[in-house]
């Protein structure tokens, strides 16, 4: 397996303090009108259907979709807990787990705005970058170069399941702390935009 996650040229990664300030702004309280969804025929989402060669879908919000969305968000928080507690130490295990967490969180948003779960499984699968693109096209508004880079590196996240430390490029652009910070910021945004409650006991999850 060749080294993954190598940046070819371009600026050096931003400093942690810069990333903190950007993520703080992104996760500021956001007012989302009830039922506000980008129409599937509108420019941005239609262009994604074309770019990815995906079958266009009409977004239909439903109680069942809302329940599944909440379940996915809570699962994302549950999977992330081990990372927050520091129990996931191996670099590739961490990347695999973060891929799962991000995909669950983004899936929660997509289901909430009316994407069908079967459509997502068929056209998005394990591609976190594609999930992020569709989520941002439908109101998530979590658009940072860092998250776009991270999801591109992770996708499809299954490639990290059996990877070794040698598969992580020496110039990998994120520290463990930055990976955790980006993931927490994404989950916080999903929590805000969907309006789903935190999982039971969330406030006491960390010592």
C-alpha positions in Angstrom: 0.0 0.0 0.0 1.4 3.4 -0.9 1.5 6.3 1.5 -1.8 8.0 1.9 -2.7 11.6 2.8 0.3 13.3 1.1 -0.1 16.9 0.2 1.7 17.8 -3.1 2.7 21.4 -2.9 0.5 24.2 -1.6 0.7 26.1 1.6 1.7 24.6 4.9 -1.1 23.5 7.2 -2.5 26.3 9.3 -1.5 26.6 12.9 -3.7 25.1 15.6 -4.7 28.5 16.9 -5.9 29.5 13.4 -7.9 26.3 13.1 -9.4 27.0 16.6 -10.6 30.4 15.6 -12.1 29.2 12.3 -13.9 26.3 14.0 -15.1 28.6 16.8 -16.8 30.8 14.2 -18.3 27.8 12.4 -19.9 26.4 15.5 -21.5 29.7 16.7 -25.2 29.4 17.2 -27.0 29.3 13.9 -30.7 30.0 13.3 -32.1 27.5 10.8 -35.7 28.1 9.6 -37.9 25.1 10.1 -38.2 23.0 7.0 -35.5 24.9 5.1 -34.1 22.6 2.5 -32.3 23.4 -0.8 -34.4 22.1 -3.6 -32.9 19.2 -5.4 -33.2 20.9 -8.8 -31.4 24.0 -7.6 -27.9 24.8 -9.0 -25.6 23.6 -6.3 -27.0 20.2 -5.5 -27.9 19.6 -9.2 -24.3 20.2 -10.1 -23.2 17.6 -7.5 -25.5 15.0 -9.1 -23.8 15.8 -12.4 -20.2 15.8 -11.0 -20.6 12.4 -9.2 -22.9 10.9 -11.9 -25.5 10.3 -9.2 -29.2 9.7 -9.8 -31.1 12.9 -8.8 -33.3 12.5 -5.8 -36.2 14.6 -4.5 -35.6 15.4 -0.9 -38.6 14.4 1.3 -38.5 15.0 5.0 -40.3 12.4 7.1 -40.7 11.3 10.7 -38.9 8.1 9.9 -36.0 10.0 8.4 -35.9 12.3 11.4 -35.7 9.3 13.8 -33.0 7.6 11.8 -31.1 10.9 11.7 -31.2 11.2 15.4 -30.0 7.6 15.8 -27.1 8.3 13.5 -26.1 11.4 15.3 -26.1 9.6 18.7 -24.1 6.8 17.2 -21.5 9.3 15.9 -21.2 10.7 19.4 -20.9 7.2 20.9 -18.1 6.2 18.4 -16.3 9.5 19.1 -16.2 9.0 22.8 -13.4 6.6 22.6 -11.3 9.1 20.6 -12.1 11.9 23.1 -11.1 9.7 26.0 -7.8 8.9 24.2 -8.4 5.2 24.0 -7.8 5.1 20.2 -4.0 5.6 20.0 -2.9 3.9 16.8 -2.7 6.5 14.0 -4.6 4.4 11.4 -7.1 3.2 13.9 -7.8 6.8 14.7 -8.3 7.7 11.1 -10.6 4.8 10.5 -12.7 5.7 13.6 -12.8 9.4 12.7 -14.0 8.4 9.2 -16.8 6.4 10.8 -17.7 9.3 13.1 -17.7 11.9 10.3 -19.8 9.7 8.0 -22.4 9.0 10.8 -22.6 12.7 11.6 -22.9 13.8 8.0 -25.5 11.0 7.4 -27.5 12.4 10.2 -27.8 15.8 8.4 -28.5 14.2 5.0 -31.3 12.1 6.5 -32.8 15.0 8.3 -33.1 17.2 5.2 -34.7 14.4 3.3 -32.2 12.2 1.5 -33.2 8.5 1.4 -30.9 6.2 3.3 -30.9 3.7 0.4 -29.9 6.4 -2.0 -27.0 7.5 0.3 -25.8 3.9 0.6 -25.9 3.5 -3.2 -24.4 6.8 -4.3 -22.3 7.9 -1.3 -21.2 4.7 0.5 -18.1 5.3 2.5 -17.0 8.4 0.7 -16.9 11.1 3.5 -15.9 13.8 1.1 -19.0 13.2 -1.0 -21.2 13.3 2.1 -19.6 16.6 3.1 -20.3 18.1 -0.3 -24.0 17.1 -0.3 -24.4 18.2 3.3 -23.0 21.7 2.6 -25.2 21.9 -0.5 -28.2 21.4 1.7 -27.6 23.8 4.6 -24.9 22.3 6.9 -22.6 25.3 6.1 -19.5 23.6 7.4 -17.1 24.7 4.7 -13.5 24.8 5.6 -10.4 23.8 3.6 -9.3 21.7 6.6 -12.4 19.6 6.6 -12.4 19.3 2.8 -8.8 18.1 2.9 -9.5 15.7 5.8 -12.5 14.1 4.2 -10.6 13.8 0.9 -7.8 12.0 2.7 -10.2 9.7 4.6 -12.3 8.7 1.6 -13.3 5.9 1.4 -12.6 5.5 5.1 -12.5 1.7 4.8 -9.0 2.0 3.4 -7.7 2.8 6.9 -9.1 -0.3 8.5 -6.2 -2.5 7.8 -3.6 0.1 7.1 -0.3 0.3 8.9 1.6 3.3 10.3 3.7 3.3 7.1 0.6 4.2 5.1 0.4 7.6 6.9 2.4 10.1 5.0 5.3 11.7 6.9 3.8 15.1 6.0 0.3 14.2 7.1 -1.2 17.6 7.7 -3.1 17.1 10.9 -2.1 16.3 14.5 -4.1 14.0 16.7 -5.4 17.1 18.5 -6.4 18.8 15.3 -8.2 15.7 14.1 -10.2 15.6 17.3 -10.9 19.3 17.2 -12.2 19.1 13.6 -14.4 16.1 14.3 -15.9 17.7 17.5 -16.7 20.9 15.6 -18.5 18.9 12.8 -20.6 17.0 15.4 -21.4 20.2 17.2 -22.6 21.7 13.9 -24.8 18.7 13.1 -26.2 19.0 16.6 -27.1 22.7 16.0 -28.5 22.3 12.5 -30.6 19.2 13.1 -31.7 20.3 16.6 -31.2 16.7 17.9 -30.6 16.5 21.6 -27.3 15.3 22.9 -27.2 11.7 23.9 -28.2 10.8 27.5 -25.3 11.5 29.9 -23.4 13.5 27.3 -22.4 16.2 29.7 -20.7 13.7 32.0 -19.0 11.7 29.2 -15.5 12.9 30.1 -13.8 12.9 33.5 
